[in-house]
């Protein structure tokens, strides 16, 4: 049995009827009598019965002879006279059935440039004065093509139906003006905004052989797109409709999709200008209007030569631009433009020629943004609130003073402070990492900065010129992001620690090649078949109950899992973030992958083992749960971050990059002494993952998503390499912290986190900086853990460094960190140096973004612990009295 038809009677008396799903024809007998509606044998009382015709003129649909033997039924009361007696209109809608003979699917994929669009079933509106073979022909043609069809008899019902359905094709009966004026109906429809992308077909009478065919121009003037010579054949009607669909309708569908592109352009923060091949302006976006001070109406239709030009551009520059774009090549560079106010502003411009009809250049697309080097640009930036962080501004905001601590010959500037007041003792000893990074203009290459300073020296007093000489000397070095330290005698702990972590260690003894003692081949023990039990052991589950807390004890999990914490923590964290669903892989595959990765961590390492990986994974998951971090990243970013945390130290040998380079290890040779371990971790992780389908978590995602995910993972793991530590922190502070701080203190800002994170999402580079900062903080978060955990981690990393120093001495290698001699090292001093030099500034910046008061309080407490031990000349992890307890 089928479903009963649904009926809706509009205020104007237009009836819409949805037929039974089991009906083989779009309509069966439909009769309306006074006060009663009869449909498929159902009698429905309606309040609108008095206002609708006594007989529904378009009662039934009979398939053409080829469609079956069903006989057309017509029951009328009053015949044609009933129609002539009523001024009302009536429209019946039937949703056609897609039978097995239909040649069309419900939706179609359409490609418009890089956009992939979904086209839904075509809707057709038939406007006929009366039912006849021609209207029936189009009806059954729609049925065959799988189109949804509506029929209207009058102008009023046609407009009502069109405004409700927005059909793509309208067929209007133009054969006889006795009942209505087809051209008036067409003009009325064209008067609505919705008709812009609709194709209107006029059915015209067939002309005899001796008659001259009439001109189509009057139809085009009325708003018709095509004419159809009267032909009631279903096949002829079908062919016409299908040609329209694949021609005009498909083209109009693509044009309609351009609305999304124009919406994007209108909301783009870069100024966009589009001209034709003759440089007549065709489009500018609101950002362009704001930058140049013009209204759109003042620009559209004007040639570029009609607008005032800046006299600051050299003729050679203009010739160079024209030479590039005329050859169809993209040009980009710095260009001066004149605003409506007469001010000259410097812009960074990219002009791209667009090939069009005939294979010729038909458009030029220009993207423009302010190149902030002169006062006009700075004022414009300030008024637009687009970029308030030029080098001059940062200098004017800074508080300069000579550092009195171990960091010699550096100037401190005011750092971004934490929003939390939970760590007052920490605030008093904050040092700015930014002080060790010399200012430079991000927008321009360093050579341009040097040229500008050289030019400034010409007219400067001698004292200024000498100072600029010193600046140039610094800028010409390759270590712009590396701080300058005092002498080793003054601070051996900091010097050794930084040197060991941030240098490539290429201090080989003359004439010697050293081979790393550990086996660095990629051979791994055979792994058992992945465990398939659903429930983890109760003891492990109990420990994991607290895994969402920052104070979670990873060492308890290490103990209960027999040094396999990564699998169990990974399963729970990955489930919480929907990793399996995102990757479309089973839990068994994910479990097998975690087992493979954990098996390739070295349990013999005191620090760089799977417990450290699990700890970093836990910290990453904790950060991802913070509101501002969560709002700034997409699901793909979250999945990439969790995977990167899991693999970031896989197969770590327990030795630093400097050691491997000095030893001439195979890995150092393979990766050219650059980011040796970090490159190895990512390469091996992907090799292990993809070599067997049973633990290939990427096997079910498409190629594009895999490439995006892979690049994000690689980028985050490489960010853990310490030689670019200050570069990453500096970029995060200047691109994320400072703009956010300015927005929060602005009198016009509502201080909404939602607006802030939405703005960050618009810039993928900012998302990349956040992901890098997140995994960097997770990787070295030990000083921010509760004191007991912090002490345990300090002991483990010290033991690993002691072991490296021992091996360097045994093999006659350069000792990378001489201070880490197990007989003389002061662990408290090493921790203080590490916190002062690497941790404080980075976590200040991360806390200012993610709001982490608990971590900052732990950091203050732990620093106080190490400081107390150092003041008491204690070199161990705890006071002797505490060790005895």
Secondary structure, 3 states (H helix, E strand, C coil): CCCCCEEEECCCCCEEEECCCCCCCCCCCEEEECCEEEECCEEEECCCHHHCCCCCCCCCCCCCHHHCCCCCCCCCCCHHHHHHHCCCCCEEEECCCCCCCCCCCCEEEEEECCEEEEEECCEEEEECCCCCHHHHHHHHHHHHHCCEEEEECCHHHHHHHHHHHCCCEEEEECCCCCCCCHHHHHHHHHCCHHHHHCEEEEEECCCCCCCCCCCCHHHHHHCCCEEEECCCCHHHHHHHHHHHHHHHHHHHHHHHHHHHHHHHHHHCCCEEEEEECCCEEEEECHHHHHHHCCCHHHHCCCEHHHCCCCCCCCHHHHHHHHHHHHCCCCEEEEEEEECCCCCEEEEEEEEEEEECHHHCEEEEEEEEEECCCCHHHHHHHHHHCCCCCCHHHHHHHCCCCECCCCCCCCECCCCCCCCCCCCHHHHCCCCCHHHHCCCCCCCCCHHHHHHHHHHHHHCCCHHHHHHHHHHHHHHCCCCCCCCCCCCCCCCHHHHHHHHHHHCCCCCCCCCCCCCCCCCCCCCCCCCCCCCCCCCCCHHHHHHHCCCCCCCCCHHHHHHHCCCCHHHHHHHHHHHHCCHHHHHCCCHHHHHHHHHHHHHCCCCCCCCCCHHHHHHHHHHHHHHHCCHHHHHHCCHHHHHHHHHHHHHCCCCCCCCCHHHHHHHCCHHHHHCCCCCHHHHHHHHHHHHHHHCCHHHCCCCCCCHHHHHHHHHHHHHHHHHCCHHHHHHHHHHHHHHHHHHHHHHHHCCCCCCCHHHHHHHHHCCHHHHHHHHHHHHHHHHCHHHHCCHHHHHHHHHHHHHHHHHHHHHHHHHCCCCCCCCCCCCCCCHHHHHHHHHHHHHHHHHHHHHHHHCCHHHHHHHHHHHHHHHHHHHCCCCCCCCHHHHHC
